[in-house]
Amino acid sequence: MLFNKPSIDWLIVGLGNPGREYERTRHNVGWRTAELLAKEAGVRIDRVRFRGLARAAELAGQRVLLLKPETYMNNSGEAVQLAAMFYKLPISHILVISDDISLPVGKIRVRAEGSAGGHNGLKSVISHLGSQDFPRIKIGVGAKPHPDYDLADWVLSGFTPEEEKALAPALEHAAAAAQELIRNGVQSAASKYNGL
């Protein structure tokens, strides 16, 4: 008997690193946003698929696959490519949520496309998809405290209690922006949430 593969309209990828020690680090705000979206949809991202954890859900009237790559940040593109190919999704329907050190903690930015901007996870996704023309939501995690500070140490560090307070609404805004983007497009999401 043949089974039809469930249709998926959008792939929503939250970038991060697996392992309890990374859960609350700056690099894992993408994962945390994906978890918020899962909660909103009433599901858990707990199926082992596409070299990550995944779960299909309905959000903003669309069938989406929530994906948290478990390949570690530098190889995130492997999971994204596998899921995108399986569901034959166009690049414009792959939404990637990541951290951004160029934005202050608490700010988000919605973009239709763009370069990796030095972000290894985005670099991997661009490399595996062969395109940088996918929408993304960047969540500010703050700049390094001084130029000599090691970047890897910074993005793998945790937030201060004050930063966590500023981050909480930003994660909610990022989750809301993801749904707005799916519902009404990148420009609508950008005009509503950029600068908040």
N, C-alpha and C positions, 0 to 999 in steps of 0.2 A: 504494500500500500504506500502511496506517495503522500507525504505531508507537505502542505504549503508552508513555506517559511514565513513567520510573522512579519508583516510590513512595519518598517520603521521610517518615520518621516525625518527625524533629526537625531544626530549623535551629539550628546553633551558630555564633554570630557573635563573632568576636574583633575588638574595636574597635582602631583604630590609624590611623596616617598612612602613605601610600606614600612611597617614596624612601629611599635608603640613609642619608641624614642623620638620619632619624627612627627607624631600626631599633631602637636601644638606649635610646630615651628613655622617660621615665615613662609617657607617653601610649600607648606601644605594647605594654604588658604583655598586653593582650587578644590581639593578633596573636601574641605569643610563646607564649601558652597554646594557641591554635589550632594552632600549629606542633607543639607537644608532642603534642596529640591526633592530628594527622596522622601523626606518627612512630609513635605507638602503633598506629595502624590500618594502618601500612605504605603510606601514600599521600603524595603531595605536593599542596599546595594551589596548583595552577598552571593551572587552566582559567579563561580570561577569561569571566566570566558575571555577570549581574546587577550591573553597574557595580563589579565586584570580582574577586577571585580566589576560586575555589570548587573543591571536590572532594567527591564523594559517598564515603562510607566506612561501614564497619560498626563501631559502638562500643556496648559494653554490650548486645549482642544487638539493637540497633536500627539502622535505616538512617538515617544522618544526612547533612546537607549542611554541611560546614565552609566558612564564608564569612569572607573578610577584605575588607571594603569598601575600595575604592580612591578614594573620593570626597573624601577628607580628613575628619577627625573631624566637623566641623560639619554635614556632609551625609550621615552614615552611614545615616540612616533610609531614604534612597532605595534603597540596595542591599538592605537588610533587607526593605523593602516589596515590591520586585520578586520576590525569592526566595520570600517568604511567600505572595504572591498566585499565583505560578506553581505552587507545590506545594499550594495551598489548605490551609495549615497553620493550626490554631487558635493563638491568642495564647499559650496555655499551653505550646505546644511550640516556642516561640522562645526560646532561651537566649542571653543577651547577656553577654559577659565584658569587663569594663572596668577601668580604673585608678580608684583612689579616694584622694584626698589626705587624707581624714579618718581613714584607717587607717594605722598605722605600716607601714613597709616590712617585709614578711615575714608580714603578717596577711592573711587573706581573710575575706570575709563572703558567705554565700549568702542570697538573699532571694527570696521568692515574687513580689514586686511592689514598687512604690514610685515616688517622684518622681525627677526627674533629679538632684536635689541639686546643681544648678549645673554638672553635667557636660554639655558641649555635644553630645557624641556621643549620650548617653542622651536628651537633649532632642530631638534630631533623630529618633531611633527612636520615641519616644513620639508625636511630632507626626505622623510618617508612618503609624504603625500605628493612631493614634487611640485608644491605650490605654496605660496604664502597668502593666497586669496581666500582664507577661511575667516569667519567672524571670530572675534575673541573678546573676552571681558577680563580686564586686568585689575587686580586688587592691590592697592598700595600697602606696602609693608615697611616703608621708610628706607632712607638711604643709610649707607654705612656711616657709623659715628665719626670716622675720620678716614682719609684716603688710604692709609697704610693698612687698614683693617682688612683681613682676608675675606673675600666675597663669599666663599663657600662657608666659612665659619658664621658669617652674618646671616645668610639665608637659612642656615640650619640651627639658628638660635631661636629661643622662644621670645614671646612678647612680654613686656612689663605689664603689671596689672592695669596701669593707666592706658597702655596701648590696647589691651584686650577690650577695655571699655569703648575705645574709639573704633575698634575693629568690628565689634558685634553688629552695629547698624550697617556697616559696609558690606558684611557678608549677606545680610538681609537684602540690601539694595542690589547686590550682584545677582542673587537668586531671582529677585523681582525683574531685574533687567534681562535675565536669560529668558524669562517667560514673555516679556514684552517684545523681545527680539524675535522670538518664534511666532508670536501672534501678529505683530505689525511691522517687523523689519528692523534692520540695524539703525537706520536714521531715527526712527521713533524712540528706540531704546536709548540711543546716544543723547538725544535732546532731553529726555526725561531724567537720565541718571548721571551723565557726565557732569562733573563739578560738584556733585553732592558730597 
